Amino acid sequence: MSQVSVCVYCGSRTGNNANYESQAIELGKFLAKNNWRLVYGAGDIGLMGAVANATQAAGGETFGVIPTHLLKREVGKTDLTRFVVTENMHERKKVMFMNCDAVVVLPGGAGSLDEFFEVLTWRQLGLHDKPIYLLNVDGYWEPLLGLIDHVIAQGFADSDIRDCLGVASSATDLADQIARAFS
């Protein structure tokens, strides 16, 4: 396989826990160190900006995709290796997903949840087999994992939906999981 591209979904804010940002920075460093390309939402704020700036500072390749209506709001980061502007959110998500080999979800809000559930649903339906990872910094995703377990327990999904997810508590653990997936 050629260069691995890792799509990172994450917040356009840094959140209330400083460890969210520090783990985003560590992830950016690991991406560059392993010669993995960052594919992300092209923002220069929040966790998006943290992971991108860390990847760039460590000499890594960056591929950002942003819709026109978010250029100002998310401070479109135009100094990326590749910067793509789309008409809308649907195109953004499609371009990001089509240009990655794995998906990582860092702490984030409704947009990150939307992106996560879309790729999880596609995986559940057999539309792709790309690995999906939750970076569960300080237990951030525990309520989400509990919800998925509830959906399974209530008969709305098979238990194998959990097999579609890798869960890592740190950027180091996550990098190890991605390396194993592509070795």
Salt bridges, closest charged atoms under 4 A:
GLU26 OE2 - LYS29 NZ 3.40
ASP44 OD1 - LYS77 NZ 3.89
GLU74 OE1 - ARG92 NH2 2.75
ASP79 OD1 - LYS77 NZ 2.93
ASP114 OD2 - LYS93 NZ 2.74
GLU118 OE1 - LYS93 NZ 3.46
ASP149 OD1 - ARG162 NH1 2.51
